[in-house]
Amino acid sequence: MSIEDIKEKVTTFLVDELEIEESKIADNARLKEDLGIDSLEVVDVVVLVEDSFGYKMKPEDFKELKTLEDFCLFIQKHIA
């Protein structure tokens, strides 16, 4: 799956499920500071990754990721 396809799916679930404004979503957007993804929402993100990409992500994996681009590259690496 291309990085663009991953970004499109991620953007969709961030907007639809976490109600993040699409205007805030950019490659360099910081997950916690800019997008406001808190520890409770990390659980939702983990479930959404599994549903969308078939990869069972662990919540602790998310802690290492800083930006939206880091997150999308992490997904691409693990579903390849």
All heavy atoms as an XYZ file, in Angstrom:
647
protein
N       0.851     -1.184      0.000
C       0.000      0.000      0.000
C       0.891      1.239      0.000
O       1.857      1.313      0.741
C      -0.896     -0.039      1.251
C      -1.861      1.113      1.337
S      -2.988      1.019      2.764
C      -4.108     -0.245      2.202
N       0.534      2.210     -0.823
C       1.353      3.419     -0.926
C       1.151      4.303      0.308
O       0.119      4.223      0.987
C       0.998      4.202     -2.187
O      -0.238      4.874     -2.027
N       2.116      5.160      0.538
C       2.041      6.076      1.677
C       0.846      7.027      1.502
O       0.198      7.402      2.481
C       3.378      6.829      1.901
C       3.401      7.519      3.274
C       3.662      7.810      0.786
C       3.489      6.601      4.440
N       0.528      7.374      0.255
C      -0.621      8.251      0.004
C      -1.927      7.561      0.398
O      -2.818      8.193      0.965
C      -0.665      8.681     -1.471
C       0.334      9.757     -1.831
C       1.776      9.248     -1.905
O       1.985      8.045     -2.185
O       2.689     10.049     -1.658
N      -2.044      6.260      0.067
C      -3.244      5.508      0.449
C      -3.377      5.431      1.971
O      -4.472      5.567      2.518
C      -3.207      4.082     -0.120
C      -3.342      4.050     -1.638
O      -3.856      5.031     -2.220
O      -2.915      3.048     -2.233
N      -2.257      5.221      2.634
C      -2.254      5.156      4.100
C      -2.679      6.502      4.680
O      -3.533      6.568      5.571
C      -0.871      4.728      4.627
C      -0.607      3.272      4.219
C      -0.774      4.916      6.144
C       0.815      2.817      4.434
N      -2.096      7.586      4.167
C      -2.442      8.923      4.670
C      -3.920      9.220      4.468
O      -4.555      9.827      5.331
C      -1.580      9.993      3.974
C      -0.159     10.007      4.453
C       0.666     11.048      3.714
C       2.121     10.960      4.132
N       2.949     11.931      3.411
N      -4.464      8.789      3.342
C      -5.881      9.022      3.072
C      -6.761      8.288      4.087
O      -7.694      8.863      4.644
C      -6.215      8.560      1.655
C      -7.617      8.897      1.215
C      -7.883      8.510     -0.221
O      -6.998      8.686     -1.080
O      -8.997      8.013     -0.466
N      -6.446      7.016      4.352
C      -7.223      6.249      5.339
C      -7.079      6.840      6.741
O      -8.052      6.947      7.489
C      -6.764      4.790      5.358
C      -7.345      3.954      4.264
C      -6.988      2.498      4.491
C      -7.739      1.617      3.542
N      -7.657      0.209      3.897
N      -5.850      7.211      7.101
C      -5.597      7.783      8.426
C      -6.356      9.098      8.579
O      -7.011      9.336      9.597
C      -4.083      7.961      8.672
C      -3.828      8.819      9.899
C      -3.406      6.603      8.817
N      -6.288      9.943      7.566
C      -7.008     11.217      7.607
C      -8.499     10.982      7.791
O      -9.143     11.634      8.619
C      -6.747     12.027      6.320
O      -5.350     12.336      6.248
C      -7.550     13.317      6.303
N      -9.046     10.026      7.058
C     -10.472      9.719      7.156
C     -10.855      9.317      8.568
O     -11.818      9.824      9.135
C     -10.863      8.616      6.151
O     -10.585      9.086      4.831
C     -12.329      8.254      6.260
N     -10.085      8.400      9.183
C     -10.500      7.994     10.527
C     -10.210      9.046     11.585
O     -10.927      9.138     12.575
C     -10.084      6.570     10.911
C      -8.651      6.255     11.198
C      -7.951      6.826     12.232
C      -8.000      5.286     10.432
C      -6.645      6.472     12.518
C      -6.693      4.919     10.707
C      -6.015      5.524     11.758
N      -9.201      9.891     11.371
C      -8.964     10.969     12.337
C     -10.114     11.973     12.306
O     -10.569     12.442     13.347
C      -7.644     11.675     12.040
C      -6.373     10.881     12.314
C      -5.143     11.685     11.891
C      -6.264     10.466     13.771
N     -10.591     12.282     11.109
C     -11.688     13.244     10.965
C     -13.014     12.625     11.409
O     -13.753     13.218     12.200
C     -11.779     13.744      9.499
C     -13.042     14.562      9.278
C     -10.540     14.564      9.142
N     -13.310     11.428     10.913
C     -14.618     10.810     11.178
C     -14.754     10.271     12.600
O     -15.796     10.436     13.228
C     -14.887      9.671     10.196
C     -15.047     10.163      8.764
O     -15.181     11.388      8.559
O     -15.041      9.317      7.861
N     -13.728      9.609     13.089
C     -13.834      8.929     14.388
C     -13.375      9.784     15.565
O     -13.949      9.722     16.642
C     -13.038      7.618     14.364
C     -13.463      6.645     13.279
C     -14.903      6.165     13.412
O     -15.395      6.041     14.550
O     -15.524      5.918     12.367
N     -12.310     10.545     15.380
C     -11.786     11.354     16.492
C     -12.212     12.814     16.399
O     -11.863     13.617     17.261
C     -10.255     11.255     16.544
C      -9.680      9.854     16.746
C      -8.165      9.920     16.870
C     -10.259      9.168     17.964
N     -12.926     13.146     15.311
C     -13.454     14.498     15.114
C     -12.372     15.576     15.141
O     -12.559     16.663     15.697
C     -14.567     14.790     16.114
C     -15.730     13.826     15.981
C     -16.839     14.058     16.976
O     -16.725     14.948     17.843
O     -17.841     13.318     16.896
N     -11.245     15.269     14.519
C     -10.159     16.243     14.375
C     -10.441     17.048     13.113
O     -10.812     16.489     12.082
C      -8.796     15.528     14.289
C      -8.503     14.835     15.623
C      -7.679     16.510     13.934
C      -7.291     13.931     15.619
N     -10.263     18.358     13.206
C     -10.492     19.215     12.043
C      -9.507     18.852     10.939
O      -8.301     18.765     11.182
C     -10.309     20.676     12.424
C     -11.370     21.226     13.340
C     -11.089     22.663     13.719
O     -10.635     23.433     12.853
O     -11.319     22.993     14.894
N     -10.034     18.673      9.734
C      -9.178     18.283      8.615
C      -8.097     19.322      8.341
O      -6.993     18.985      7.919
C     -10.019     18.040      7.363
C      -9.249     17.314      6.282
C     -10.128     16.743      5.194
O     -11.369     16.828      5.290
O      -9.557     16.205      4.238
N      -8.367     20.578      8.631
C      -7.385     21.638      8.394
C      -6.143     21.484      9.281
O      -5.084     22.020      8.960
C      -8.019     23.010      8.629
O      -8.448     23.132      9.972
N      -6.251     20.766     10.378
C      -5.110     20.544     11.281
C      -4.227     19.391     10.824
O      -3.111     19.232     11.312
C      -5.609     20.236     12.699
C      -6.255     21.392     13.391
C      -6.645     21.009     14.803
C      -7.232     22.191     15.548
N      -7.577     21.844     16.921
N      -4.724     18.576      9.905
C      -4.016     17.367      9.517
C      -2.980     17.680      8.444
O      -3.317     18.134      7.347
C      -5.002     16.279      9.049
C      -5.909     15.912     10.219
C      -4.260     15.052      8.514
C      -7.035     14.973      9.881
N      -1.714     17.472      8.802
C      -0.585     17.685      7.895
C       0.517     16.713      8.306
O       0.532     16.229      9.437
C      -0.086     19.118      8.001
N       1.432     16.430      7.391
C       2.512     15.474      7.667
C       3.279     15.826      8.936
O       3.633     14.957      9.721
C       3.493     15.400      6.498
C       2.928     14.655      5.302
O       1.863     14.030      5.436
O       3.570     14.699      4.240
N       3.539     17.113      9.126
C       4.359     17.529     10.267
C       3.541     17.831     11.523
O       4.067     18.301     12.523
C       5.226     18.726      9.892
C       4.403     19.943      9.527
O       3.199     19.862      9.322
N       5.064     21.079      9.427
N       2.230     17.562     11.475
C       1.373     17.788     12.648
C       1.775     16.820     13.757
O       1.891     15.622     13.540
C      -0.093     17.590     12.280
N       2.007     17.375     14.939
C       2.366     16.534     16.086
C       1.101     15.883     16.627
O       0.076     16.536     16.785
C       3.058     17.382     17.151
C       4.407     17.929     16.653
C       4.976     18.946     17.591
N       4.038     20.081     17.661
C       4.127     21.057     18.544
N       5.067     21.062     19.446
N       3.247     22.043     18.534
N       1.194     14.596     16.880
C       0.020     13.813     17.255
C      -0.639     14.322     18.523
O      -1.861     14.482     18.572
C       0.401     12.339     17.393
C       0.924     11.698     16.099
C       1.523     10.330     16.394
C      -0.171     11.597     15.060
N       0.131     14.567     19.548
C      -0.436     15.004     20.826
C      -0.697     16.503     20.837
O      -1.795     16.947     21.146
C       0.501     14.642     21.979
C       0.612     13.153     22.205
C       1.602     12.839     23.304
C       1.810     11.343     23.407
N       2.907     10.989     24.263
N       0.325     17.280     20.514
C       0.235     18.729     20.658
C      -0.680     19.384     19.626
O      -1.492     20.246     19.969
C       1.629     19.372     20.583
C       2.567     18.948     21.691
C       3.318     17.644     21.405
O       2.966     16.921     20.448
O       4.262     17.354     22.155
N      -0.551     18.992     18.349
C      -1.320     19.657     17.290
C      -2.674     19.005     17.045
O      -3.664     19.686     16.790
C      -0.522     19.671     15.977
C       0.794     20.438     16.111
O       0.867     21.367     16.940
O       1.752     20.103     15.387
N      -2.710     17.675     17.081
C      -3.957     16.967     16.788
C      -4.754     16.645     18.044
O      -5.914     16.263     17.964
C      -3.663     15.687     15.992
C      -2.963     15.903     14.652
C      -2.749     14.571     13.945
C      -3.725     16.872     13.765
N      -4.122     16.778     19.203
C      -4.832     16.589     20.463
C      -5.183     15.155     20.794
O      -6.134     14.894     21.524
N      -4.413     14.200     20.254
C      -4.684     12.789     20.547
C      -4.150     12.482     21.943
O      -2.948     12.513     22.179
C      -4.048     11.874     19.486
C      -4.661     12.185     18.107
C      -4.248     10.402     19.848
C      -4.021     11.452     16.957
N      -5.070     12.220     22.866
C      -4.673     11.953     24.250
C      -4.605     10.447     24.509
O      -4.859      9.634     23.622
C      -5.619     12.653     25.227
C      -7.059     12.184     25.119
O      -7.303     11.030     24.679
O      -7.959     12.961     25.471
N      -4.267     10.083     25.729
C      -4.054      8.666     26.061
C      -5.318      7.824     25.877
O      -5.231      6.651     25.528
C      -3.522      8.528     27.484
O      -4.400      9.130     28.407
N      -6.484      8.400     26.084
C      -7.735      7.660     25.870
C      -7.989      7.417     24.388
O      -8.459      6.356     23.992
C      -8.922      8.401     26.477
C      -8.917      8.532     27.994
C     -10.093      9.387     28.459
C      -8.964      7.165     28.652
N      -7.666      8.397     23.567
C      -7.875      8.258     22.130
C      -6.870      7.316     21.476
O      -7.142      6.769     20.411
C      -7.849      9.626     21.453
C      -9.066     10.460     21.806
C      -8.991     11.874     21.293
O      -7.912     12.482     21.314
O     -10.042     12.376     20.882
N      -5.726      7.107     22.116
C      -4.736      6.167     21.588
C      -5.367      4.778     21.446
O      -5.132      4.085     20.459
C      -3.467      6.121     22.472
C      -2.575      4.951     22.105
C      -2.696      7.429     22.347
N      -6.194      4.386     22.400
C      -6.874      3.091     22.331
C      -7.752      3.034     21.079
O      -7.762      2.042     20.356
C      -7.699      2.827     23.604
C      -8.503      1.548     23.495
C      -6.789      2.795     24.825
N      -8.466      4.117     20.810
C      -9.298      4.181     19.600
C      -8.438      4.079     18.347
O      -8.796      3.382     17.392
C     -10.093      5.493     19.553
C     -11.144      5.584     20.640
O     -11.617      4.524     21.101
O     -11.487      6.717     21.023
N      -7.315      4.763     18.337
C      -6.413      4.745     17.182
C      -5.892      3.332     16.943
O      -5.854      2.861     15.799
C      -5.242      5.742     17.369
C      -4.185      5.546     16.301
C      -5.747      7.174     17.354
N      -5.525      2.644     18.006
C      -5.018      1.267     17.891
C      -6.080      0.364     17.244
O      -5.779     -0.414     16.330
C      -4.585      0.736     19.283
C      -4.353     -0.761     19.259
C      -3.337      1.472     19.751
N      -7.329      0.502     17.679
C      -8.429     -0.288     17.111
C      -8.652      0.097     15.646
O      -8.842     -0.773     14.792
C      -9.718     -0.099     17.943
C     -10.917     -0.713     17.250
C      -9.541     -0.682     19.331
N      -8.604      1.370     15.350
C      -8.820      1.831     13.978
C      -7.717      1.345     13.041
O      -7.985      1.009     11.884
C      -8.924      3.357     13.941
C     -10.190      3.925     14.580
C     -10.066      5.424     14.807
C     -11.402      3.623     13.723
N      -6.482      1.297     13.519
C      -5.381      0.780     12.705
C      -5.620     -0.691     12.391
O      -5.454     -1.130     11.249
C      -4.008      0.985     13.398
C      -2.908      0.190     12.717
C      -3.652      2.471     13.424
N      -6.034     -1.449     13.392
C      -6.298     -2.871     13.162
C      -7.455     -3.056     12.172
O      -7.362     -3.860     11.247
C      -6.610     -3.585     14.471
C      -6.750     -5.082     14.281
C      -6.845     -5.846     15.601
O      -6.868     -5.228     16.678
O      -6.896     -7.077     15.516
N      -8.518     -2.290     12.344
C      -9.671     -2.397     11.445
C      -9.339     -1.952     10.023
O      -9.790     -2.564      9.061
C     -10.844     -1.562     11.966
C     -11.461     -2.132     13.231
O     -11.141     -3.287     13.600
O     -12.256     -1.413     13.868
N      -8.551     -0.893      9.895
C      -8.265     -0.314      8.581
C      -7.133     -1.002      7.834
O      -7.137     -1.055      6.608
C      -7.920      1.172      8.726
O      -8.988      1.882      9.279
N      -6.144     -1.497      8.586
C      -4.931     -2.015      7.948
C      -4.617     -3.472      8.295
O      -3.688     -4.057      7.744
C      -3.724     -1.141      8.321
C      -3.890      0.295      7.921
C      -4.215      1.263      8.855
C      -3.723      0.687      6.600
C      -4.375      2.588      8.490
C      -3.880      2.014      6.222
C      -4.211      2.967      7.170
N      -5.352     -4.036      9.241
C      -5.109     -5.425      9.616
C      -3.859     -5.635     10.445
O      -3.398     -6.754     10.618
N      -3.295     -4.548     10.985
C      -2.104     -4.654     11.832
C      -2.499     -4.397     13.276
O      -3.145     -3.390     13.581
C      -1.024     -3.657     11.391
C       0.148     -3.621     12.336
C       1.024     -4.688     12.417
C       0.364     -2.533     13.175
C       2.084     -4.681     13.313
C       1.422     -2.508     14.061
C       2.279     -3.585     14.128
O       3.323     -3.576     15.010
N      -2.128     -5.311     14.168
C      -2.456     -5.162     15.585
C      -1.363     -4.335     16.263
O      -0.342     -4.854     16.696
C      -2.603     -6.526     16.237
C      -3.191     -6.439     17.614
C      -3.631     -7.804     18.111
C      -4.127     -7.674     19.513
N      -5.541     -7.878     19.627
N      -1.605     -3.054     16.334
C      -0.670     -2.106     16.945
C      -0.846     -2.146     18.457
O      -1.954     -2.345     18.954
C      -0.997     -0.717     16.401
C      -0.104      0.370     16.842
S      -0.620      1.924     16.036
C       0.734      2.949     16.554
N       0.244     -1.940     19.188
C       0.170     -1.867     20.646
C       0.143     -0.391     21.056
O       0.798      0.433     20.432
C       1.387     -2.550     21.266
C       1.425     -4.043     21.007
C       2.668     -4.650     21.612
C       3.369     -5.391     20.507
N       4.769     -5.318     20.468
N      -0.579     -0.044     22.109
C      -0.616      1.355     22.554
C       0.780      1.931     22.812
O       1.039      3.094     22.531
C      -1.442      1.305     23.840
C      -2.323      0.117     23.662
C      -1.488     -0.878     22.897
N       1.702      1.095     23.305
C       3.049      1.607     23.571
C       3.804      1.954     22.291
O       4.716      2.787     22.312
C       3.860      0.654     24.455
C       3.918     -0.771     23.998
C       2.796     -1.644     24.549
O       1.766     -1.142     25.026
O       2.953     -2.871     24.476
N       3.421      1.343     21.152
C       4.028      1.715     19.865
C       3.744      3.177     19.552
O       4.575      3.876     18.982
C       3.459      0.869     18.713
C       3.844     -0.597     18.783
O       4.872     -0.921     19.411
O       3.108     -1.419     18.205
N       2.552      3.617     19.915
C       2.115      4.973     19.602
C       2.956      6.020     20.330
O       3.173      7.115     19.814
C       0.638      5.122     19.964
C      -0.024      6.298     19.305
C      -0.451      6.224     17.999
C      -0.212      7.476     19.997
C      -1.061      7.301     17.384
C      -0.823      8.562     19.402
C      -1.241      8.474     18.092
N       3.441      5.692     21.505
C       4.217      6.645     22.316
C       5.491      7.098     21.621
O       5.958      8.201     21.855
C       4.556      6.038     23.682
C       3.356      5.855     24.562
C       3.745      5.219     25.876
C       2.518      4.949     26.700
N       2.793      4.224     27.919
N       6.062      6.244     20.791
C       7.317      6.551     20.103
C       7.116      7.480     18.904
O       8.061      8.058     18.403
C       7.961      5.252     19.615
C       8.048      4.184     20.675
C       9.448      3.999     21.192
O      10.385      4.267     20.437
O       9.577      3.588     22.352
N       5.888      7.609     18.437
C       5.588      8.362     17.228
C       5.278      9.816     17.583
O       4.486     10.077     18.472
C       4.418      7.722     16.497
C       4.591      6.228     16.208
C       3.294      5.631     15.684
C       5.728      5.986     15.242
N       5.900     10.728     16.871
C       5.730     12.150     17.186
C       4.792     12.870     16.220
O       3.967     13.657     16.633
C       7.095     12.865     17.180
C       8.090     12.285     18.161
C       7.660     12.503     19.579
C       8.679     11.927     20.543
N       8.096     11.366     21.726
N       4.944     12.609     14.908
C       4.167     13.348     13.913
C       3.253     12.406     13.126
O       3.413     11.185     13.175
C       5.084     14.066     12.906
O       5.791     13.087     12.137
C       6.056     15.008     13.601
N       2.348     12.991     12.390
C       1.455     12.210     11.548
C       2.248     11.423     10.511
O       1.940     10.272     10.221
C       0.430     13.131     10.880
C      -0.657     12.443     10.074
C      -1.454     11.482     10.952
C      -1.569     13.461      9.440
N       3.299     12.035      9.986
C       4.139     11.318      9.013
C       4.812     10.109      9.660
O       4.850      9.024      9.067
C       5.190     12.248      8.407
C       6.006     11.574      7.328
C       6.924     12.512      6.598
O       7.402     13.498      7.211
O       7.164     12.268      5.410
N       5.327     10.263     10.878
C       5.914      9.126     11.607
C       4.897      7.995     11.726
O       5.219      6.830     11.536
C       6.324      9.521     13.037
C       7.463     10.520     13.100
O       8.182     10.687     12.105
O       7.612     11.138     14.170
N       3.668      8.354     12.051
C       2.591      7.388     12.238
C       2.301      6.640     10.935
O       2.220      5.411     10.918
C       1.349      8.130     12.752
C       0.159      7.270     12.995
C       0.231      6.129     13.775
C      -1.065      7.622     12.457
C      -0.891      5.342     14.014
C      -2.191      6.847     12.687
C      -2.094      5.704     13.463
N       2.191      7.377      9.833
C       1.897      6.747      8.536
C       3.053      5.862      8.079
O       2.824      4.763      7.551
C       1.586      7.820      7.496
S       0.019      8.683      7.802
N       4.284      6.298      8.292
C       5.449      5.483      7.917
C       5.519      4.226      8.777
O       5.882      3.151      8.285
C       6.735      6.305      8.041
C       6.906      7.406      6.994
C       8.093      8.282      7.348
C       7.042      6.823      5.596
N       5.159      4.328     10.050
C       5.112      3.166     10.950
C       4.116      2.142     10.408
O       4.424      0.950     10.333
C       4.704      3.634     12.359
C       4.510      2.509     13.330
C       5.571      2.031     14.074
C       3.260      1.916     13.491
C       5.392      0.984     14.987
C       3.070      0.873     14.391
C       4.142      0.402     15.131
N       2.947      2.601     10.025
C       1.936      1.699      9.477
C       2.448      1.048      8.204
O       2.354     -0.171      8.039
C       0.608      2.450      9.223
C      -0.023      2.871     10.554
C      -0.363      1.577      8.422
C      -1.188      3.834     10.402
N       3.017      1.849      7.304
C       3.516      1.303      6.037
C       4.568      0.221      6.287
O       4.547     -0.834      5.652
C       4.094      2.427      5.189
C       4.504      1.929      3.793
C       5.078      3.032      2.934
O       5.850      3.849      3.416
N       4.716      3.026      1.666
N       5.458      0.465      7.217
C       6.521     -0.504      7.529
C       5.928     -1.830      8.034
O       6.405     -2.896      7.695
C       7.449      0.107      8.578
C       8.536     -0.822      9.058
C       9.380     -0.155     10.133
C      10.325     -1.144     10.752
N      11.034     -0.567     11.895
N       4.906     -1.744      8.843
C       4.367     -2.939      9.487
C       3.321     -3.698      8.667
O       3.013     -4.841      8.990
C       3.820     -2.592     10.876
C       4.914     -2.321     11.843
N       5.469     -1.080     12.009
C       5.596     -3.145     12.666
C       6.428     -1.157     12.904
N       6.529     -2.393     13.317
N       2.803     -3.083      7.629
C       1.841     -3.808      6.794
C       2.481     -4.299      5.496
O       1.843     -5.014      4.739
C       0.562     -2.984      6.491
C       0.879     -1.755      5.661
C      -0.151     -2.641      7.775
C      -0.362     -1.035      5.152
N       3.725     -3.907      5.267
C       4.409     -4.313      4.018
C       4.697     -5.806      4.016
O       4.926     -6.426      5.005
C       5.696     -3.528      3.862
